[in-house]
Amino acid sequence: MADMREFDYDLDYKNLDLRAHPELYRVGRGEQGVLLVEPYKSEILPHWRFATPDIARESSETIYQMFLDYLADDDFVGADMARKFIQMGYTRARRYANHKGGKKI
């Protein structure tokens, strides 16, 4: 089971497969580590898009399905990474919604 301690930025993420070593994963806070943890970053990132509401909706549905698939596979790290991508998308969507015209300049 994952540990609720701070995300460990000192691990060698370029050479670490956290699917093979889930015991090393630390949830951390919010979106910490979302762009580091492999192989999940490479699996989820290509689907993370938010340029328009339709693209963002499709992206969120795809990533949510990945979240459910990770849960079905008892892959807590994958599920948590999918959650972080969804959270990151929500954060960006709120940021853009707060700008006139819906775009961040």
DODOTOR-933654 format. One record per residue (C-alpha): residue number from 1; x, y, z. Coordinates in steps of 0.1 Angstrom, whole numbers. Example, Ala and Ser with C-alpha at 12.3 -4.5 7.8 and 13.67 -1.06 7.14 Angstrom:
<rec palum="1" c1="123" c2="-45" c3="78"/>
<rec palum="2" c1="137" c2="-11" c3="71"/>
***
This chain:
<rec palum="1" c1="0" c2="0" c3="0"/>
<rec palum="2" c1="12" c2="35" c3="-8"/>
<rec palum="3" c1="26" c2="57" c3="19"/>
<rec palum="4" c1="12" c2="92" c3="27"/>
<rec palum="5" c1="46" c2="107" c3="34"/>
<rec palum="6" c1="60" c2="135" c3="12"/>
<rec palum="7" c1="67" c2="126" c3="-24"/>
<rec palum="8" c1="103" c2="115" c3="-28"/>
<rec palum="9" c1="119" c2="136" c3="-54"/>
<rec palum="10" c1="153" c2="119" c3="-48"/>
<rec palum="11" c1="145" c2="86" c3="-65"/>
<rec palum="12" c1="160" c2="80" c3="-100"/>
<rec palum="13" c1="127" c2="82" c3="-118"/>
<rec palum="14" c1="143" c2="81" c3="-153"/>
<rec palum="15" c1="154" c2="45" c3="-145"/>
<rec palum="16" c1="127" c2="34" c3="-121"/>
<rec palum="17" c1="96" c2="14" c3="-130"/>
<rec palum="18" c1="71" c2="20" c3="-102"/>
<rec palum="19" c1="48" c2="-7" c3="-115"/>
<rec palum="20" c1="76" c2="-32" c3="-107"/>
<rec palum="21" c1="84" c2="-14" c3="-74"/>
<rec palum="22" c1="52" c2="1" c3="-61"/>
<rec palum="23" c1="65" c2="-1" c3="-25"/>
<rec palum="24" c1="87" c2="30" c3="-34"/>
<rec palum="25" c1="58" c2="52" c3="-43"/>
<rec palum="26" c1="48" c2="81" c3="-21"/>
<rec palum="27" c1="15" c2="98" c3="-27"/>
<rec palum="28" c1="26" c2="132" c3="-15"/>
<rec palum="29" c1="2" c2="161" c3="-19"/>
<rec palum="30" c1="-19" c2="172" c3="-48"/>
<rec palum="31" c1="-2" c2="167" c3="-81"/>
<rec palum="32" c1="33" c2="160" c3="-68"/>
<rec palum="33" c1="53" c2="137" c3="-91"/>
<rec palum="34" c1="27" c2="135" c3="-118"/>
<rec palum="35" c1="52" c2="141" c3="-146"/>
<rec palum="36" c1="79" c2="118" c3="-131"/>
<rec palum="37" c1="64" c2="84" c3="-122"/>
<rec palum="38" c1="69" c2="58" c3="-150"/>
<rec palum="39" c1="55" c2="39" c3="-167"/>
<rec palum="40" c1="23" c2="58" c3="-158"/>
<rec palum="41" c1="34" c2="92" c3="-171"/>
<rec palum="42" c1="40" c2="77" c3="-205"/>
<rec palum="43" c1="7" c2="58" c3="-205"/>
<rec palum="44" c1="-15" c2="87" c3="-193"/>
<rec palum="45" c1="2" c2="119" c3="-206"/>
<rec palum="46" c1="-6" c2="113" c3="-243"/>
<rec palum="47" c1="-43" c2="115" c3="-233"/>
<rec palum="48" c1="-41" c2="146" c3="-212"/>
<rec palum="49" c1="-55" c2="175" c3="-233"/>
<rec palum="50" c1="-75" c2="205" c3="-224"/>
<rec palum="51" c1="-73" c2="231" c3="-253"/>
<rec palum="52" c1="-111" c2="231" c3="-257"/>
<rec palum="53" c1="-140" c2="220" c3="-236"/>
<rec palum="54" c1="-147" c2="191" c3="-260"/>
<rec palum="55" c1="-111" c2="179" c3="-260"/>
<rec palum="56" c1="-109" c2="183" c3="-222"/>
<rec palum="57" c1="-141" c2="162" c3="-218"/>
<rec palum="58" c1="-128" c2="134" c3="-240"/>
<rec palum="59" c1="-94" c2="135" c3="-222"/>
<rec palum="60" c1="-110" c2="133" c3="-188"/>
<rec palum="61" c1="-133" c2="104" c3="-198"/>
<rec palum="62" c1="-103" c2="85" c3="-212"/>
<rec palum="63" c1="-81" c2="91" c3="-181"/>
<rec palum="64" c1="-110" c2="83" c3="-158"/>
<rec palum="65" c1="-114" c2="50" c3="-176"/>
<rec palum="66" c1="-77" c2="44" c3="-171"/>
<rec palum="67" c1="-82" c2="51" c3="-134"/>
<rec palum="68" c1="-110" c2="25" c3="-133"/>
<rec palum="69" c1="-88" c2="0" c3="-152"/>
<rec palum="70" c1="-59" c2="6" c3="-128"/>
<rec palum="71" c1="-82" c2="0" c3="-98"/>
<rec palum="72" c1="-96" c2="-32" c3="-114"/>
<rec palum="73" c1="-59" c2="-44" c3="-118"/>
<rec palum="74" c1="-52" c2="-36" c3="-81"/>
<rec palum="75" c1="-27" c2="-10" c3="-93"/>
<rec palum="76" c1="-29" c2="17" c3="-67"/>
<rec palum="77" c1="0" c2="37" c3="-81"/>
<rec palum="78" c1="-15" c2="38" c3="-115"/>
<rec palum="79" c1="-49" c2="48" c3="-101"/>
<rec palum="80" c1="-33" c2="75" c3="-80"/>
<rec palum="81" c1="-14" c2="88" c3="-110"/>
<rec palum="82" c1="-46" c2="89" c3="-131"/>
<rec palum="83" c1="-62" c2="108" c3="-103"/>
<rec palum="84" c1="-34" c2="133" c3="-103"/>
<rec palum="85" c1="-37" c2="139" c3="-140"/>
<rec palum="86" c1="-75" c2="145" c3="-136"/>
<rec palum="87" c1="-68" c2="169" c3="-107"/>
<rec palum="88" c1="-42" c2="187" c3="-128"/>
<rec palum="89" c1="-67" c2="190" c3="-157"/>
<rec palum="90" c1="-93" c2="204" c3="-133"/>
<rec palum="91" c1="-68" c2="229" c3="-119"/>
<rec palum="92" c1="-59" c2="241" c3="-155"/>
<rec palum="93" c1="-96" c2="243" c3="-165"/>
<rec palum="94" c1="-104" c2="265" c3="-135"/>
<rec palum="95" c1="-74" c2="287" c3="-142"/>
<rec palum="96" c1="-85" c2="292" c3="-178"/>
<rec palum="97" c1="-121" c2="297" c3="-168"/>
<rec palum="98" c1="-110" c2="326" c3="-146"/>
<rec palum="99" c1="-94" c2="345" c3="-176"/>
<rec palum="100" c1="-115" c2="367" c3="-199"/>
<rec palum="101" c1="-123" c2="347" c3="-230"/>
<rec palum="102" c1="-115" c2="315" c3="-213"/>
<rec palum="103" c1="-79" c2="315" c3="-224"/>
<rec palum="104" c1="-48" c2="320" c3="-203"/>
<rec palum="105" c1="-25" c2="346" c3="-219"/>
***
